[in-house]
């Protein structure tokens, strides 16, 4: 089966492979191999890599190419600190909007579905739970809040540091 070759879709596929550990931290990304595996040309793969680099998933190195970013204990501590600051603020924004009469149905549905995330002890389950529990940050009238909370939660907490068990 041939996947659509949009750089965004390729970035999504590679992001999933990084989150689940299929592409290990520190591993070199070969455009040709990725294109063959995803059954696309190299051009959209090349265009997808800067997307992942801007999100912090990969690092480009001169004359070496792109490698999957190695998340350190310090990186993980920074992510947890950001989330500790952002999530209560986002929830407060959502509560104020709900009190002002905003439709909270979609937010409540997302939060209820977060409770049912499959295998929360796995990397994919943790990522799905993070994505579903972003609902309070989607509610604020401040457009930067959802972006900040999502970016701070991209790396799953179950396999956050180099050398830690998956």
C-alpha positions as CSV (number, residue, x, y, z in Angstrom):
1,X,0.0,0.0,0.0
2,X,1.4,3.4,-0.9
3,X,1.0,6.1,1.7
4,X,0.1,9.7,0.6
5,X,3.4,11.6,0.1
6,X,2.5,14.8,1.9
7,X,5.4,16.0,4.0
8,X,3.0,16.5,6.9
9,X,1.8,12.9,6.7
10,X,5.4,11.7,6.5
11,X,6.3,13.8,9.5
12,X,3.3,12.3,11.3
13,X,4.4,8.7,10.5
14,X,8.0,9.4,11.5
15,X,6.9,11.2,14.7
16,X,4.8,8.1,15.6
17,X,7.8,5.8,15.0
18,X,10.0,8.0,17.2
19,X,7.4,8.1,20.0
20,X,6.9,4.4,20.0
21,X,10.6,3.7,19.9
22,X,10.6,2.1,16.4
23,X,13.1,4.8,15.5
24,X,15.4,4.9,18.6
25,X,16.9,8.0,20.1
26,X,20.2,8.7,18.5
27,X,19.5,6.7,15.3
28,X,20.5,8.2,12.0
29,X,17.7,8.9,9.6
30,X,18.4,7.9,6.0
31,X,16.1,9.6,3.5
32,X,16.4,6.8,1.0
33,X,15.5,4.1,3.5
34,X,12.6,6.2,4.9
35,X,11.2,6.8,1.4
36,X,11.4,3.1,0.6
37,X,9.8,2.0,3.9
38,X,7.0,4.6,3.5
39,X,6.7,3.9,-0.3
40,X,7.2,7.6,-1.2
41,X,9.8,9.6,-3.1
42,X,12.7,11.2,-1.2
43,X,11.5,14.8,-1.8
44,X,8.6,14.7,0.7
45,X,10.8,12.9,3.2
46,X,13.4,15.7,2.8
47,X,10.6,18.2,3.4
48,X,9.3,16.4,6.4
49,X,12.6,16.4,8.3
50,X,12.6,20.2,9.0
51,X,9.1,19.8,10.5
52,X,10.4,17.2,12.9
53,X,13.4,19.3,13.7
54,X,11.3,22.3,14.5
55,X,9.3,20.1,17.0
56,X,12.5,18.8,18.6
57,X,12.2,15.2,17.5
58,X,15.3,15.2,15.3
59,X,18.6,17.1,15.1
60,X,20.3,17.9,11.8
61,X,24.1,17.7,11.9
62,X,26.4,19.0,9.2
63,X,27.9,16.2,7.0
64,X,26.1,13.6,9.2
65,X,22.5,14.2,8.4
66,X,19.5,13.9,10.7
67,X,19.4,11.9,13.9
68,X,16.6,11.2,16.3
69,X,17.0,13.6,19.2
70,X,18.3,12.0,22.4
71,X,16.1,13.3,25.3
72,X,18.2,13.7,28.4
73,X,17.1,13.7,32.1
74,X,17.5,17.5,32.0
75,X,15.3,17.8,28.9
76,X,12.6,15.6,30.6
77,X,12.8,17.8,33.8
78,X,12.3,20.9,31.6
79,X,9.2,19.3,29.9
80,X,7.7,18.3,33.2
81,X,8.3,21.8,34.6
82,X,6.7,23.5,31.6
83,X,3.7,21.2,31.8
84,X,3.4,21.8,35.6
85,X,3.2,25.5,34.8
86,X,1.0,25.4,31.6
87,X,-1.6,22.9,32.4
88,X,-3.2,24.5,35.5
89,X,-3.2,27.9,33.6
90,X,-4.9,26.3,30.6
91,X,-7.5,24.6,32.9
92,X,-8.2,28.0,34.5
93,X,-8.8,29.5,31.1
94,X,-11.1,26.7,30.2
95,X,-13.0,27.0,33.5
96,X,-13.5,30.7,33.0
97,X,-14.8,30.1,29.4
98,X,-17.2,27.5,30.7
99,X,-18.5,29.8,33.4
100,X,-19.1,32.4,30.7
101,X,-21.3,30.0,28.9
102,X,-18.9,28.5,26.3
103,X,-19.9,25.1,24.9
104,X,-17.8,22.6,27.0
105,X,-19.3,19.5,25.4
106,X,-16.3,18.7,23.1
107,X,-13.9,19.4,25.9
108,X,-15.7,17.0,28.3
109,X,-16.0,14.3,25.6
110,X,-12.2,14.5,25.1
111,X,-11.5,14.3,28.8
112,X,-13.8,11.3,29.2
113,X,-12.1,9.6,26.2
114,X,-8.7,10.3,27.8
115,X,-9.8,8.1,30.8
116,X,-10.2,5.2,28.4
117,X,-6.8,5.5,26.6
118,X,-5.5,2.0,25.9
119,X,-2.3,0.8,27.5
120,X,-1.4,4.1,29.3
121,X,1.9,2.3,30.4
122,X,3.1,2.1,26.8
123,X,4.7,4.9,24.8
124,X,1.8,5.1,22.3
125,X,-0.8,5.0,25.1
126,X,1.0,7.8,27.0
127,X,1.1,9.9,23.8
128,X,-2.6,9.2,23.1
129,X,-3.5,10.2,26.7
130,X,-1.4,13.4,26.4
131,X,-3.2,14.3,23.1
132,X,-6.6,13.6,24.5
133,X,-6.0,15.4,27.7
134,X,-5.1,18.6,25.8
135,X,-8.8,19.4,25.7
136,X,-8.6,22.1,28.5
137,X,-5.9,23.9,26.6
138,X,-8.0,23.9,23.4
139,X,-10.7,25.9,25.2
140,X,-8.9,29.1,25.9
141,X,-9.3,32.2,23.7
142,X,-5.5,32.5,23.8
143,X,-4.2,30.7,20.6
144,X,-0.6,30.2,22.0
145,X,-1.8,28.0,24.9
146,X,-2.7,24.9,23.0
147,X,0.5,25.1,21.0
148,X,2.7,25.4,24.0
149,X,1.0,22.6,25.9
150,X,1.1,20.3,22.9
151,X,4.8,21.0,22.2
152,X,5.6,20.4,25.9
153,X,4.0,17.0,25.8
154,X,5.3,15.6,22.5
155,X,7.7,13.2,24.1
156,X,5.9,10.5,26.0
157,X,6.7,10.3,29.7
158,X,7.1,6.5,29.7
159,X,10.3,6.6,27.8
160,X,11.6,10.0,28.4
161,X,15.4,9.7,28.8
162,X,18.3,8.2,27.1
163,X,19.2,4.9,28.6
164,X,15.9,4.5,30.4
165,X,13.8,1.4,29.8
166,X,11.0,1.7,27.2
